[in-house]
Amino acid sequence: MRTRTAFTCTVVLVTASLLGVAGCAGNDSGGDGAAAAPRTVKPVAGCGAGGWTDPAGLAPDRKPARCDKGAPGPRPLAKKRKLTVATGTLSAEYVAPLQVAVAKGEFAKEGLDVELKVLPTPDALPLLARGDVDAQWAAPEAAVMNGIRGGFDIKWVAGNFSPDPTSKSGLWVRLKNGESADHVEMAGRKMGTMIGKGSVIAYPMDTSLKKHGGGLDRISFQQLGSADVLTALQNGGVDSAWLLDPVWRKVDGDRKYAFLGGQPLGEPLGGLLFGPTLLKKDPDAGVAFLRAYIRTVNTYFAGDYKADPAFVAELARLLKTDEATLRATPSMRMDWEIRAGTTGRLQKAYADAGVFKGAAVPEAEAVDRAMYSEAVGHRL
C-alpha cells in the first residue's frame, strides 16, 4: 500500500484569457519514476449513472453530468494540505465555483486549506511543469500543448463550463452594405480581440470564420484591452470582434451588427490542469480537490443558478461585480467533464493560426479523466 506523505501543496489555477479551465488527472505513484499503481474506485453515494456521461457525446443539447446536491460527499484527508490556488482573475464568472467552494467551506471539508491568488498564465506554466506549482485554472492553449509535446508533465484533468444556448458571447461583425448574418465575407477583415491566436477561442473562431469565407489565416488581428474591443468595433477601428459576456448585449438587436458564432454548445474548452505533484506525488489531494469542486457544482450550480436572487447577490459580492451585470447574461452550464477530441480540434485551429506546427499531441498525453471519474465513483 502506498504510504501517504504529509506535505504542503502549492496549487496554481490560472484562468486563461476568456475561459478559464482546469481539472484533475489520475495517475498514482509512490515516487518519481515509479510505475503508477492502480487506484481503487468505489461507488459514491448520490453519484449514480448521472454522475458520468460518455465523453464521445457531442450533441449541442447534451446535459452535463450531475450528482445529487451535496454529492460526492467529503472524505477528509488524513493530513491537512495547504493549497494556494492562483487564477488570472477573481472576477470572471467561470471562476465562481472556486470562489463559492472556498466561501462555503467545501474545500475545508476535504482537509484542504485553499487560498485563491491571482497569477498571470505565462508565469504559471513553467512552474507547473517543474512541480513548483501543482495546478493551473486555465485551458489547453497552444503554449500548453507545445509544452506537453516538449516533455512537460501536465494533464488537463477537469472541465469548467459551456455556454447557454441563448448566449451570444463570441464573434460579432459590423455589416457592410448588402450583407446579412447569413452572408458575410470575412476574408481580409481586421478583428479586435484581447485573445491571441494561441487561445482556445481560436477553435470556435476558426469554425465561424470558415463559414463566411475566412479563416484564421485570412484575417488580421488587433489585440486590444478588454475595455477597448467594443469601442473599436463601434468606431470602425476594427470591423469584427470577439465580444464576451455581457459586452455583446451592447450590440445585440442593432442591425448594423451580426453574431456569427461562439463557443460550441456542450463542449468545455478550459478547466483544471495538474502538474507532477498532484498527478503522481499526491493524487489523494488531487482527487480531494476535484471532489470539492464537483460537489460545489452539484450543490450551487446544477441548473439555472441565476434564478435565485439571493445567490446572484452572493456571487456579485464574491466576484466583486454588480448584480445587474450578472443578471444580464444566462447562467453558464458548469461542467467538470472533458469531451473526446477537444484537444485535437484545438490543435487543428492552432495549426491554422500558425502557432502550432508538427505532429499533434495525442489526447491520451494531454487529457486524464481518471481523477474526476474516481471522485464520482465511475470506473474507467
C-alpha positions in Angstrom: 0.0 0.0 0.0 1.3 3.4 -0.8 2.3 5.5 2.3 0.7 8.9 2.4 3.2 11.7 2.9 2.2 14.9 4.5 3.4 18.0 2.7 2.2 21.3 1.6 0.9 21.6 -2.0 1.0 24.8 -3.9 -1.8 24.7 -6.4 -1.9 27.4 -9.0 -5.1 27.6 -11.0 -4.7 30.2 -13.7 -7.6 31.4 -15.8 -6.6 31.6 -19.5 -7.9 34.6 -21.4 -11.6 34.3 -21.8 -12.5 30.9 -20.4 -10.6 29.6 -17.5 -10.1 25.9 -17.3 -8.8 23.1 -15.2 -9.3 19.6 -13.9 -7.5 16.6 -12.4 -5.6 13.8 -13.9 -5.3 10.4 -12.3 -2.0 8.6 -12.1 -0.9 7.4 -8.7 2.8 6.9 -8.0 4.8 6.2 -4.9 7.6 8.4 -6.1 9.2 10.0 -9.1 9.8 7.4 -11.9 7.7 4.7 -10.2 5.1 2.9 -12.1 1.6 4.2 -11.5 -0.3 1.9 -9.1 -4.0 1.3 -9.9 -6.3 3.2 -7.6 -9.4 1.7 -6.0 -12.6 3.3 -7.3 -15.7 2.7 -5.2 -19.3 3.7 -5.8 -20.2 7.1 -4.5 -23.5 7.8 -2.8 -25.5 10.4 -4.7 -23.5 9.9 -7.9 -25.1 7.2 -9.9 -25.4 6.9 -13.6 -25.9 10.6 -14.0 -22.6 11.4 -12.5 -20.8 10.4 -15.7 -21.5 10.9 -19.4 -19.9 9.3 -22.4 -17.0 11.6 -23.5 -17.9 10.8 -27.1 -21.2 12.6 -26.7 -21.0 15.9 -28.6 -24.7 16.8 -29.1 -25.2 20.5 -28.6 -28.1 19.8 -26.3 -26.3 17.2 -24.1 -26.9 17.5 -20.4 -23.8 17.8 -18.3 -23.1 15.1 -15.7 -24.7 15.7 -12.3 -24.8 14.1 -8.9 -27.3 14.8 -6.1 -27.0 18.0 -4.1 -24.2 17.7 -1.6 -22.5 14.8 -3.6 -19.9 13.5 -3.8 -19.7 13.6 0.0 -16.4 14.8 1.6 -13.7 12.3 2.5 -11.2 14.3 4.6 -7.6 13.6 4.0 -5.6 12.1 6.9 -3.3 15.1 7.0 -4.4 18.6 6.1 -3.0 20.1 2.9 -2.4 23.8 2.2 -3.2 24.7 -1.4 -2.5 28.0 -3.0 -4.9 28.5 -6.0 -3.8 31.2 -8.4 -6.1 32.5 -11.1 -5.7 35.0 -13.8 -8.8 36.8 -12.4 -11.1 36.5 -9.5 -13.9 38.4 -11.1 -14.8 36.2 -14.1 -18.0 34.1 -13.7 -16.2 30.9 -14.7 -14.1 31.2 -11.5 -17.3 31.4 -9.4 -17.3 27.6 -8.4 -13.8 28.1 -6.9 -14.9 31.2 -5.0 -18.0 29.5 -3.7 -16.1 26.3 -2.7 -13.9 28.5 -0.5 -16.6 30.6 0.9 -18.9 27.6 1.7 -16.1 25.5 3.2 -16.3 22.8 0.6 -12.5 22.5 0.3 -12.2 22.6 4.1 -14.5 19.6 4.4 -11.8 17.6 2.4 -9.0 18.7 4.7 -7.8 21.3 2.2 -6.8 24.9 3.2 -7.3 26.7 -0.2 -6.1 30.2 -0.8 -7.1 31.9 -4.1 -4.3 34.0 -5.6 -4.0 36.0 -8.9 -1.1 34.9 -11.1 -0.6 35.5 -14.8 -0.8 32.5 -17.0 2.6 32.8 -18.7 4.3 32.8 -15.2 2.5 29.7 -14.1 3.1 27.2 -16.9 6.8 26.6 -16.4 6.3 26.4 -12.6 3.5 23.8 -13.2 5.8 21.8 -15.4 8.6 21.8 -12.8 6.3 20.8 -10.0 6.9 24.2 -8.2 3.2 24.8 -8.9 0.7 21.9 -8.8 -2.3 23.1 -10.7 -3.5 25.8 -13.0 -7.0 27.1 -13.6 -6.6 27.7 -17.3 -7.0 25.9 -20.6 -5.1 23.6 -23.0 -3.9 26.6 -25.1 -1.2 26.4 -27.8 1.6 27.0 -25.2 0.3 24.2 -23.1 0.1 21.7 -26.0 3.6 22.8 -27.2 4.9 22.2 -23.7 3.4 18.8 -23.4 4.9 17.8 -26.7 8.2 19.1 -25.4 8.0 16.8 -22.4 6.1 18.8 -19.7 4.3 16.5 -17.3 0.9 18.3 -17.5 -2.6 17.0 -18.0 -6.0 18.6 -18.5 -8.0 16.9 -15.7 -11.4 18.6 -15.5 -13.6 21.0 -17.5 -15.2 24.3 -16.5 -18.3 25.3 -18.5 -20.1 25.5 -21.8 -22.4 28.4 -22.8 -26.1 28.6 -22.5 -27.8 28.2 -25.9 -29.1 31.8 -25.7 -25.7 33.3 -25.1 -24.2 35.3 -27.9 -20.7 35.6 -26.5 -18.4 35.2 -29.5 -17.7 36.6 -33.0 -19.5 39.8 -34.0 -19.1 41.7 -37.2 -20.1 45.1 -38.4 -22.1 44.5 -41.6 -21.3 46.2 -44.9 -23.9 47.2 -47.5 -25.8 44.2 -48.8 -24.5 41.8 -46.1 -26.5 39.9 -43.5 -25.8 37.4 -40.8 -26.3 34.6 -43.4 -23.9 36.2 -45.9 -20.7 37.9 -44.6 -17.4 37.9 -46.4 -14.8 37.7 -43.6 -11.6 37.3 -45.6 -9.4 40.3 -45.3 -11.1 41.8 -42.3 -9.5 43.1 -39.1 -10.6 41.5 -35.9 -10.3 43.1 -32.5 -9.7 40.7 -29.6 -8.0 40.6 -26.3 -7.2 36.9 -27.1 -4.3 35.9 -29.2 -4.2 33.1 -31.8 -2.9 30.6 -29.3 -6.0 30.8 -27.2 -8.6 28.0 -27.1 -11.0 30.5 -28.6 -9.1 30.0 -31.9 -11.1 26.8 -32.4 -14.6 28.3 -32.4 -13.4 31.5 -34.1 -11.8 29.5 -36.9 -15.0 27.5 -37.3 -17.2 30.7 -37.6 -14.7 32.4 -39.9 -14.6 29.5 -42.4 -18.4 29.5 -42.7 -18.0 33.0 -44.1 -15.1 32.7 -46.5 -12.5 33.5 -43.8 -10.2 31.6 -41.5 -7.5 32.4 -39.0 -5.0 32.7 -41.8 -7.2 35.0 -43.9 -7.8 37.8 -41.4 -5.7 40.3 -39.4 -5.7 40.7 -35.7 -5.5 43.7 -33.5 -5.1 42.9 -29.8 -6.9 45.3 -27.5 -7.7 45.7 -23.9 -11.0 44.3 -22.6 -12.5 47.8 -22.3 -11.4 48.7 -25.9 -12.7 45.9 -28.0 -16.3 47.1 -28.2 -15.3 50.7 -28.8 -13.0 49.7 -31.7 -15.8 47.8 -33.3 -18.3 50.6 -32.9 -16.0 53.4 -34.1 -14.6 51.5 -37.1 -11.1 50.7 -35.7 -11.8 47.1 -36.4 -14.7 45.5 -38.4 -15.1 42.4 -36.3 -14.6 41.4 -32.7 -14.9 38.6 -30.2 -17.2 40.0 -27.5 -17.6 38.5 -24.1 -20.4 38.3 -21.6 -22.1 40.7 -21.0 -20.5 43.1 -23.6 -22.3 41.6 -26.6 -25.6 42.9 -25.1 -24.5 46.4 -26.3 -24.9 45.5 -30.0 -27.5 42.7 -29.8 -30.5 43.8 -31.7 -28.6 46.5 -33.7 -29.0 45.8 -37.4 -25.5 47.1 -38.1 -24.0 44.1 -36.4 -24.3 40.3 -36.7 -23.4 37.4 -34.4 -21.6 34.7 -36.3 -21.0 32.1 -33.6 -19.4 31.4 -30.3 -18.0 28.5 -28.2 -19.5 25.2 -29.1 -22.5 24.2 -27.0 -21.9 21.3 -24.6 -18.1 21.4 -25.0 -16.0 22.9 -22.2 -12.7 24.4 -23.5 -11.0 25.0 -20.2 -10.8 23.9 -16.6 -8.1 22.4 -14.4 -4.5 21.5 -15.4 -2.4 19.4 -13.0 1.3 19.1 -12.8 3.5 16.3 -11.5 2.8 16.9 -7.8 -1.0 16.2 -7.9 -0.7 13.8 -10.8 1.8 11.5 -9.2 3.2 12.5 -5.8 -0.1 13.3 -4.1 -3.1 12.2 -6.1 -5.1 11.9 -3.0 -5.0 15.7 -2.7 -5.9 16.0 -6.4 -8.9 13.8 -6.0 -10.0 15.6 -2.9 -9.8 18.9 -4.7 -11.9 17.6 -7.5 -14.4 16.1 -5.2 -14.9 19.5 -3.5 -15.1 21.3 -6.9 -17.7 18.7 -8.3 -19.7 18.9 -5.1 -19.8 22.7 -5.4 -21.2 22.5 -8.9 -23.8 19.9 -7.9 -24.9 21.9 -4.9 -24.8 25.5 -6.2 -24.5 25.5 -10.0 -26.6 22.5 -11.0 -29.1 24.4 -13.1 -30.2 28.0 -13.7 -28.4 29.4 -10.6 -29.2 32.9 -11.6 -32.9 32.2 -11.0 -32.1 32.6 -7.2 -31.8 36.4 -6.5 -30.1 35.7 -3.1 -27.4 33.5 -4.8 -26.9 36.1 -7.5 -26.3 38.7 -4.8 -23.8 36.4 -3.1 -22.0 35.8 -6.4 -21.8 39.5 -7.0 -20.1 40.0 -3.7 -17.6 37.2 -4.2 -16.8 38.3 -7.8 -16.8 42.0 -6.8 -19.2 42.9 -9.6 -22.7 44.3 -9.7 -25.8 42.1 -9.7 -27.2 43.7 -12.9 -24.1 42.6 -14.8 -24.5 39.0 -13.7 -28.2 39.0 -14.5 -27.6 40.4 -18.0 -26.5 37.1 -19.3 -27.8 33.5 -18.9 -26.3 31.0 -16.4 -23.3 29.2 -17.6 -23.5 25.4 -17.8 -20.9 24.4 -15.3 -19.4 21.1 -16.5 -16.5 19.2 -14.9 -16.2 16.6 -17.8 -13.9 16.8 -20.8 -15.3 15.8 -24.3 -13.5 13.4 -26.5 -11.5 15.0 -29.3 -11.4 18.6 -28.0 -7.7 18.8 -27.8 -7.4 17.5 -31.4 -9.8 20.2 -32.6 -7.9 22.9 -30.7 -4.6 21.8 -32.2 -6.1 22.0 -35.7 -7.1 25.6 -35.0 -3.7 26.4 -33.6 -2.1 25.0 -36.7 -4.4 27.0 -38.9 -3.4 30.1 -37.0 0.3 29.3 -37.4 1.1 28.9 -33.7 1.4 25.1 -33.6 3.5 23.1 -36.0 4.3 19.4 -36.3 2.5 16.3 -35.1 -0.5 16.8 -32.8 -0.3 15.6 -29.2 -2.5 12.5 -28.8 -5.4 13.0 -26.4 -4.0 10.4 -24.0 -0.9 12.5 -23.5 -2.9 15.7 -22.8 -6.1 14.6 -21.0 -6.7 12.4 -17.9 -10.2 11.8 -16.8 -9.3 9.3 -14.0 -9.4 11.7 -11.1 -12.8 13.2 -11.7 -14.0 9.7 -12.6 -12.8 8.4 -9.2 -14.4 11.4 -7.4 -17.9 10.4 -8.7 -17.3 6.6 -8.4 -17.1 5.7 -12.1 -14.7 3.0 -13.2 -13.0 3.8 -16.5 
